Amino acid sequence: MSKEQNQDEFYAKLKDQLLDTTLWPSEYLYKFIVKTNAEKIEKIEAIFNYLGAVINTKESSNAKYTSISINVRMKNPDAVIAKYIEVSEKIQGVISL
C-alpha cells in the first residue's frame, strides 16, 4: 500500500470520526511537532492566520523540538482535513498528532 493510500484512508477515517462525534461548526485542536525552527513555526502559524486561532508553542526540554497547539473554530470535517493537508504539503518534517 502506498503512502498516499494510507494517507487517504487515514483522512477518510478521521472524517467519519469527526462527523460521528462532533456537531459542526466546532472548535478543533490541532497539534503539530517540528524540529525547532522559527521559519517552520511561522509557516504553520501563517496557515491558520485570519481564522481567529489561538496558537501556543512549547519547546522540548532540550529545545530540539517545538510542539504547536492550535485551537480554532472550523466549519466541518473537510475544513479540518484541508488544513492538515496544507500543513503537510508546505512544511517538511512536520508531525501531525
MARPA-499662 format. One record per residue (C-alpha): x, y, z. Coordinates in nm, 4 decimals. Layout:
(rec (X Y Z))
...
***
This chain:
(rec (0.0000 0.0000 0.0000))
(rec (0.1401 0.3403 -0.0944))
(rec (0.1884 0.6330 0.1397))
(rec (-0.0834 0.8231 -0.0477))
(rec (-0.3333 0.5365 0.0000))
(rec (-0.2521 0.5223 0.3719))
(rec (-0.2992 0.8974 0.3982))
(rec (-0.6308 0.8845 0.2087))
(rec (-0.7557 0.6076 0.4382))
(rec (-0.6431 0.7992 0.7464))
(rec (-0.8284 1.1152 0.6394))
(rec (-1.1421 0.9190 0.5443))
(rec (-1.1442 0.7560 0.8880))
(rec (-1.0815 1.0911 1.0577))
(rec (-1.3695 1.2492 0.8642))
(rec (-1.6062 0.9696 0.9720))
(rec (-1.4990 1.0064 1.3351))
(rec (-1.5424 1.3833 1.3275))
(rec (-1.8875 1.3522 1.1724))
(rec (-1.9918 1.0956 1.4346))
(rec (-1.8575 1.2757 1.7410))
(rec (-1.8875 1.6482 1.6755))
(rec (-2.1611 1.8971 1.5974))
(rec (-2.0318 2.1365 1.3311))
(rec (-1.9149 2.4124 1.3225))
(rec (-1.6960 2.3367 1.6231))
(rec (-1.3688 2.4115 1.7981))
(rec (-1.0877 2.1833 1.6850))
(rec (-0.7450 2.1354 1.8419))
(rec (-0.4563 2.0738 1.6043))
(rec (-0.1234 1.9523 1.7422))
(rec (0.1988 1.9544 1.5443))
(rec (0.5606 1.8834 1.6291))
(rec (0.8539 2.0217 1.4309))
(rec (1.2265 2.0452 1.4820))
(rec (1.2742 2.3844 1.6442))
(rec (1.2985 2.6222 1.3509))
(rec (1.1463 2.9711 1.3592))
(rec (1.0680 2.9661 0.9871))
(rec (0.8713 2.6390 1.0075))
(rec (0.6802 2.7576 1.3126))
(rec (0.5936 3.0859 1.1408))
(rec (0.4734 2.8994 0.8296))
(rec (0.2391 2.6846 1.0390))
(rec (0.1084 2.9906 1.2212))
(rec (0.0526 3.1674 0.8873))
(rec (-0.1637 2.8804 0.7605))
(rec (-0.4062 2.9456 1.0468))
(rec (-0.3806 3.3250 1.0272))
(rec (-0.7120 3.5144 0.9980))
(rec (-0.9117 3.2219 1.1386))
(rec (-0.9198 3.3505 1.4958))
(rec (-0.6930 3.0672 1.6053))
(rec (-0.5362 3.0506 1.9493))
(rec (-0.1806 2.9263 1.8958))
(rec (0.0521 2.8008 2.1689))
(rec (0.4071 2.6788 2.1204))
(rec (0.6294 2.4914 2.3617))
(rec (0.9887 2.3826 2.3147))
(rec (1.1043 2.0432 2.4344))
(rec (1.3341 2.0336 2.7372))
(rec (1.6426 2.0205 2.5151))
(rec (1.4940 2.2799 2.2717))
(rec (1.5369 2.0379 1.9810))
(rec (1.1640 2.0174 1.9031))
(rec (0.8681 2.2526 1.9332))
(rec (0.5075 2.1493 1.9807))
(rec (0.2425 2.3752 1.8334))
(rec (-0.1166 2.3604 1.9588))
(rec (-0.3772 2.5439 1.7544))
(rec (-0.7328 2.5818 1.8767))
(rec (-0.9604 2.7144 1.6048))
(rec (-1.3283 2.7066 1.5086))
(rec (-1.3734 2.5014 1.1922))
(rec (-1.6897 2.4731 0.9817))
(rec (-1.6769 2.0993 0.9056))
(rec (-1.4514 1.7913 0.8893))
(rec (-1.3462 1.8719 0.5325))
(rec (-1.2089 2.2079 0.6501))
(rec (-1.0185 2.0319 0.9314))
(rec (-0.8628 1.7842 0.6893))
(rec (-0.7804 2.0562 0.4355))
(rec (-0.5646 2.2321 0.6970))
(rec (-0.3821 1.9077 0.7849))
(rec (-0.3068 1.8549 0.4158))
(rec (-0.1966 2.2167 0.3678))
(rec (0.0458 2.1936 0.6618))
(rec (0.1901 1.8607 0.5443))
(rec (0.2406 1.9944 0.1908))
(rec (0.4010 2.3253 0.2934))
(rec (0.6189 2.2234 0.5883))
(rec (0.8684 1.9427 0.5506))
(rec (0.9201 1.7136 0.8505))
(rec (0.6109 1.8167 1.0456))
(rec (0.4456 1.5537 1.2652))
(rec (0.0679 1.5812 1.2999))
(rec (-0.0868 1.4412 1.6144))
***
